[in-house]
Amino acid sequence: MSERRTSADGGMETSYGFREVGNGEKQSLVNDVFHKVAKRYDIMNDMMSMGLHRVWKDAMISALNPKKESGYRVLDVAGGTGDIAFRIVEASGRLAHVTVLDINASMLGVGEERAASKKLSDNLTFVEANAESLPFEDASFDAYTIAFGIRNVPRIDVALSEAYRVLKRGGRLLVLEFSEVEIAGLDKIYDAWSFNAIPRFGKAITGDAEPYQYLVESIRKFPNQENFAAMIQKAGFSRVNYTNYTGGIAALHSGWKL
């Protein structure tokens, strides 16, 4: 089992979990994963984080501290099912507008259904597009958020450059992602849970273990906290920092366009 993380220089472009694939192949493979798990996405995150993803997402919104202004605009990328967008809208007193962008139509379909049931559709726009080529003008958004999605983007450096482009001056980037455990002992427990339990539960729930095997492997290939912070800085962001959650199982990275 290879767990060598990619560096700040990249390498996720051809990494489909622990398997190397050709240039241009990863995106379609990842799309297939999320078509398969879209209807059970929240269950998937509960399994992968032992339910803690809900706490981490709430902490992300607290860090963002959305303005309670009708002109406040956020772009939530890889957020198809709406989990982050709904939280932002509610935290803004239902004044903010969030554009939810995802490359996967199945995920967006789930999000649109959920938004309608929560009566939040007026505050949300759902857009099917690629994080590496955002269909928006320069300086369009006050904030850019992405939760548990950046590691599934083949060219992370390109996505970060696009995030910088569409943010206004003074805009903020927030990236929540599974990361490198930094507490001795916890890493072994987490590995045992990830590689033994999660694919088995995934197969029991969906009938297919393969998507979950990819997802736990992709966590181990993603750059660690320092290397990912370096990638954010390289994209042009200032005041870059990160906060570990639960011993580094997840980390919230922050940067500003100044």
C-alpha positions in Angstrom: 0.0 0.0 0.0 1.6 3.2 -1.2 0.7 6.3 0.8 3.3 8.7 -0.6 1.6 12.2 -0.7 2.1 14.4 -3.6 4.3 17.5 -3.1 3.6 21.2 -3.5 4.8 20.8 -7.1 1.7 18.7 -7.9 1.1 15.1 -9.0 -2.6 14.7 -8.4 -3.2 15.1 -12.1 -2.5 11.4 -12.8 -3.3 10.0 -9.4 -6.6 8.0 -9.2 -6.1 7.0 -5.6 -3.0 4.8 -5.5 -3.3 4.0 -9.2 -1.5 6.1 -11.8 -3.6 7.0 -14.8 -2.9 8.8 -18.1 -3.1 12.5 -18.5 -6.8 13.5 -19.0 -8.2 10.2 -17.6 -8.7 11.1 -14.0 -11.7 13.5 -14.4 -14.0 10.9 -16.0 -13.1 8.3 -13.4 -13.8 10.8 -10.6 -17.1 11.8 -12.3 -18.1 8.1 -12.3 -17.4 7.9 -8.5 -19.7 10.8 -7.7 -22.5 9.6 -10.0 -22.5 6.4 -8.0 -22.5 8.0 -4.5 -24.5 11.2 -5.1 -27.7 10.0 -3.5 -25.7 8.8 -0.5 -23.2 11.6 -0.2 -24.0 12.6 3.3 -23.8 8.9 4.4 -20.4 8.7 2.7 -19.1 11.7 4.6 -20.4 10.4 7.8 -18.5 7.1 7.2 -15.3 8.8 6.2 -15.2 11.2 9.1 -17.1 9.2 11.7 -19.7 12.0 11.6 -17.3 14.8 12.3 -17.6 16.4 8.9 -20.7 18.2 10.2 -18.7 19.8 13.0 -15.9 20.7 10.7 -18.3 22.3 8.2 -19.9 24.4 10.9 -16.4 25.5 12.0 -15.7 26.5 8.3 -18.7 28.7 8.2 -17.8 30.3 11.5 -14.4 31.1 10.1 -16.0 32.6 6.9 -18.4 34.6 9.0 -20.6 35.5 6.0 -21.8 39.1 5.8 -25.4 39.7 6.4 -25.8 41.8 3.2 -27.8 41.1 0.1 -24.9 41.9 -2.2 -22.6 39.3 -0.6 -21.7 36.7 -3.1 -20.0 33.3 -2.5 -18.9 30.7 -4.9 -19.0 27.2 -3.5 -17.1 24.8 -5.7 -17.6 21.0 -5.7 -20.6 21.7 -3.5 -23.3 20.0 -5.5 -25.4 18.7 -2.7 -25.5 22.1 -1.1 -24.2 21.2 2.4 -21.9 24.3 2.6 -24.1 26.6 0.6 -27.1 26.0 2.8 -25.0 26.8 5.9 -23.7 30.0 4.3 -27.1 31.3 3.4 -28.5 30.6 6.9 -25.5 32.2 8.6 -26.0 35.3 6.5 -29.6 35.6 7.7 -30.7 34.4 4.2 -29.3 37.5 2.6 -26.2 36.1 0.9 -26.3 34.6 -2.6 -24.3 31.4 -3.2 -23.4 30.0 -6.6 -23.0 26.2 -6.2 -20.7 24.9 -8.9 -20.0 21.2 -9.5 -18.8 19.2 -12.5 -21.2 16.4 -11.6 -24.9 16.7 -12.7 -26.0 14.0 -10.3 -24.6 15.9 -7.3 -26.2 19.1 -8.5 -29.6 17.4 -8.9 -29.5 16.3 -5.2 -28.6 19.9 -4.2 -31.4 21.4 -6.2 -33.9 19.1 -4.6 -32.6 19.8 -1.1 -32.7 23.6 -1.8 -36.3 23.4 -2.8 -37.3 21.4 0.3 -35.5 24.0 2.5 -37.1 26.9 0.6 -33.6 28.3 -0.2 -33.8 28.3 -4.0 -34.0 32.1 -4.3 -30.6 32.4 -2.6 -28.8 29.8 -4.7 -27.7 29.3 -8.3 -26.6 25.8 -9.4 -24.0 25.7 -12.2 -22.5 22.6 -13.9 -18.9 23.5 -14.7 -15.3 22.6 -14.2 -13.3 24.1 -11.3 -10.3 24.4 -13.7 -12.3 26.7 -16.0 -14.8 28.8 -14.1 -17.5 30.4 -16.3 -17.4 33.7 -14.4 -15.8 37.1 -14.9 -12.8 38.3 -13.0 -13.5 39.7 -9.5 -17.0 38.3 -9.3 -17.2 36.9 -5.7 -16.5 37.9 -2.1 -15.6 34.4 -1.1 -14.7 31.0 -2.6 -15.3 27.9 -0.6 -14.6 24.2 -1.3 -15.1 21.4 1.1 -13.8 17.9 0.5 -13.6 18.5 -3.2 -10.2 20.0 -4.1 -8.4 16.6 -3.9 -10.7 15.3 -6.7 -9.7 18.1 -9.1 -6.9 16.8 -11.4 -5.1 20.1 -11.8 -5.3 21.7 -8.4 -2.9 24.5 -9.2 -5.2 25.6 -12.1 -8.2 25.5 -9.9 -6.5 27.6 -7.3 -5.5 30.1 -10.0 -9.1 30.3 -11.1 -10.2 30.8 -7.5 -7.8 33.8 -7.3 -9.1 35.2 -10.6 -12.8 35.2 -9.7 -12.4 36.7 -6.2 -12.7 40.4 -5.6 -9.8 42.3 -3.9 -10.2 41.5 -0.3 -11.9 38.2 -1.1 -11.2 35.1 0.8 -10.5 31.5 -0.1 -11.5 28.7 2.3 -10.6 25.1 1.6 -11.7 22.3 3.9 -10.1 19.0 3.2 -9.0 15.7 4.7 -5.3 16.0 5.5 -2.4 14.4 7.3 -2.9 13.1 10.9 -0.4 14.7 13.2 -1.1 12.8 16.5 0.9 9.6 17.1 -1.3 6.6 17.4 -4.4 8.4 15.9 -2.9 7.9 12.4 -2.9 4.1 12.8 -6.5 4.0 14.2 -7.6 6.2 11.3 -5.8 4.1 8.7 -7.4 0.9 10.1 -10.8 2.5 10.0 -10.3 4.0 6.5 -8.9 1.0 4.7 -10.8 -1.8 6.4 -14.2 -0.4 7.4 -15.1 2.3 4.9 -15.0 0.2 1.7 -16.9 -2.6 3.4 -19.6 -0.2 4.6 -19.7 1.4 1.2 -20.3 -2.0 -0.4 -23.0 -2.8 2.1 -24.8 0.5 1.5 -24.4 0.9 -2.2 -23.3 -2.5 -3.4 -20.0 -1.2 -4.7 -16.8 -0.8 -2.6 -14.6 0.7 -5.4 -15.7 4.4 -5.1 -15.0 4.3 -1.4 -11.6 2.7 -1.9 -10.7 5.5 -4.3 -11.9 8.1 -1.8 -9.8 6.9 1.1 -6.8 6.4 -1.1 -7.1 9.9 -2.5 -6.9 11.3 1.0 -3.4 9.7 1.4 -2.2 11.1 -1.9 -3.3 14.7 -1.2 -0.5 17.1 -0.2 0.0 17.6 3.5 -0.9 20.8 5.3 2.4 22.6 4.6 2.6 21.6 1.0 -1.0 22.5 0.2 -0.5 25.9 1.9 2.5 26.4 -0.4 0.3 25.7 -3.4 -2.2 28.3 -2.2 0.6 30.9 -1.8 2.0 30.1 -5.2 -1.5 30.9 -6.7 -1.1 34.4 -5.4 -2.9 34.3 -2.1 -1.7 36.3 1.0 -2.0 35.6 4.7 -2.2 31.9 4.0 -2.7 29.7 7.1 -4.4 26.5 8.2 -6.2 25.1 11.2 -6.1 21.4 12.0 -9.3 19.6 13.1 -9.3 16.4 15.1 -5.5 16.0 15.1 -5.2 16.8 11.4 -7.7 14.3 10.0 -9.1 17.4 8.3 -7.6 20.9 7.9 -9.1 24.3 7.0 -6.9 26.3 4.7 -7.4 30.1 4.4 -6.0 32.7 2.0 -6.8 36.2 1.0 -6.7 38.1 -2.4 -5.1 41.4 -1.3 
